Amino acid sequence: MRSFFIIVLVLGLLVGASYVAYDQLFNSSTTASDDFPGPGTGSVEVTIAENSSGRDIGQTLVDAGVVKSVGAFVRQFEKTPASMSIRPGTYRLKQQMSAAGALAGLLDETNRVDSTITITSGQKMSEVKKRIVDIMGVTEEQVDAAFADTEAIGLPSEAGGNAEGWLLPGSYEVSEDDTPTTVIARMVKGTVDELDRLGVAPADRQTVLIKASIVDGEMNIDKYMPMVARVIENRLADTNGETKGYLGMDSTVLYGVGKTSGVPDQADLDNDNPYNTRLHAGLPPTPIGQPSEKAIKAVLNPAEGNWLYFVTVNLDTGETLFASTLEEQEKNREQLKAYCTANPKVCTAS
């Protein structure tokens, strides 16, 4: 009986060893059959979308002919901790790469193509156009033509044919299949979706964007934004008072003469254009930049107060004083004059 059990045990060990050897051989064969040996040939650009999983990335690479199978890439992805640091964007890789080689290529920032168009709050449409030209390698004429095709970019009729203010701030990854029209359409849709989410009625969209763009143009400190929004409302309503319904905002004056920062000089203040709110009552005809969500919320929920004036007295810290009368405002302006005397370069418009 003892001999019998020993024989059974030995046979069991032999069967087990044979299975392990077969399993390893089979898996090795499978790995080899669903993966390219590498290192790959040629060049191809692939775009990794936001929040892509390892399987999503693998499918993108398979579709571009970079790796042979999703499974081969996922195996490499899951056993490499650094995989989670792959950034969305466009990468220049080779075709028929091994899964390991493709993963290494995505983790190497030198393979990442600069294909991101970034819009910041307050940025002018002219600046966005230049960024599109630089990143996409297209001409200014092509970009202008895209903006002119308001139907193709989805620009609402209330914008009056001008996309200024309708390009949602953020970063936009550009793929090989993109055109200026498709990219701009995403920007416009982002703004429409944001306004819908915030409960802005279509009839009010343009007005809200104009006011919000002025808030951004005048103020970049969160706590003051609702107060600036209230000043705008108060001045527009003060048609028979001190301000006569004139906004008198420096940001709109600068926009009208093609400047983006500083304090307007006398020539700027005397320039008669539709955006000079010192010469023309009411709102300017369009937004003066791409407004932030914070500015839009400030316009929708302005602070309570009877202020008609405000002045930023320190352009370094953003310290701002608010006033209800012109007399108070003039006293506050003396502090700005003192600051500009000490910092002339900061106060010079450009």
Order of alpha helices (4+ residues) and beta strands (2+ residues): alpha-beta-alpha-alpha-beta-alpha-beta-beta-alpha-alpha-beta-alpha-alpha-alpha-alpha-alpha-alpha-beta-beta-alpha-alpha
